[in-house]
């Protein structure tokens, strides 16, 4: 059985994967410097493979991003620029970047071998407790606090973008800065993207976004991790978005019977309609549920609903991957 270690991740000699590097996009084929291996995952924008740097023999992850459309190259350049500014143990590090003029750009990233957090916690040998959840949520908030300290918004916080460093330890890292944006509080920033289950009301309403937008998603992730239920999920994306704007959710399901009032308070202070009233990352880190993890319950949580949630997300990802392939011009023979 795997119990999440109670040690603070930083006490385990938790460091950056490599020295900070000033990465610039190289105008050549990544295969001249890296040998590609097995596929690690895929999303709407990219396919990620294991790879080895030929000169050092070191392993990395290579994310290939389709750049067919006009603005795609600029978007990847922006991702590189933002990742270059982020050097923190809770954040995926960028090692190299390539643009060989074809219809794909490639980012060489720190390799993270523990898989997606939710995939890992639903494994039968993983013991999920409220204490484990609060340890994971604390690290998510630490990563986000650092991102926000650089005036960057992640804007795509969701379970798939939280990876485990190893299969047995308790360390996580935040990934995927493909939708991230530099944030200037004096300039109004509106966005029209995100995953309906995790987007905040201000995104659905096409209103100004800010640091609080990421914290809404933290509230949704925490709600799901503890209960396996998605607070605003409807039968269609439209219904989900209507639920988000109504900001109506509750803790009535029996899945919450075993959950502490402090955990519910933590979520309630994030799922607020007005983003300015939500806790900041720093508030989150001083919230009693996060701060006093030693007091958290070690009672084993029922994961049956969380398993169903993860299986549904796998299906959704598969559909998204097919849609992405179609967008790239692939024809499907079923
Ligand atoms: P999305 O559809 O969520 O926007 P994307 O196309 O931007 O996704 P990523 O989220 O960066 O792509 O990566 C897709 C998947 O690949 C991740 O969910 C993860 O499982 C895997 N992955 C990404 N980066 C790494 C890495 N550095 N090490 C190991 N696996 C990774």
Boltz pocket constraint, residues with backbone or C-beta under 6 A from the ligand:
constraints:
  - pocket:
      binder: B
      contacts: [[A, 40], [A, 41], [A, 42], [A, 43], [A, 44], [A, 45], [A, 46], [A, 47], [A, 48], [A, 61], [A, 63], [A, 92], [A, 109], [A, 110], [A, 111], [A, 112], [A, 113], [A, 116], [A, 156], [A, 160], [A, 161], [A, 175], [A, 176], [A, 177], [A, 178]]
      max_distance: 6.0
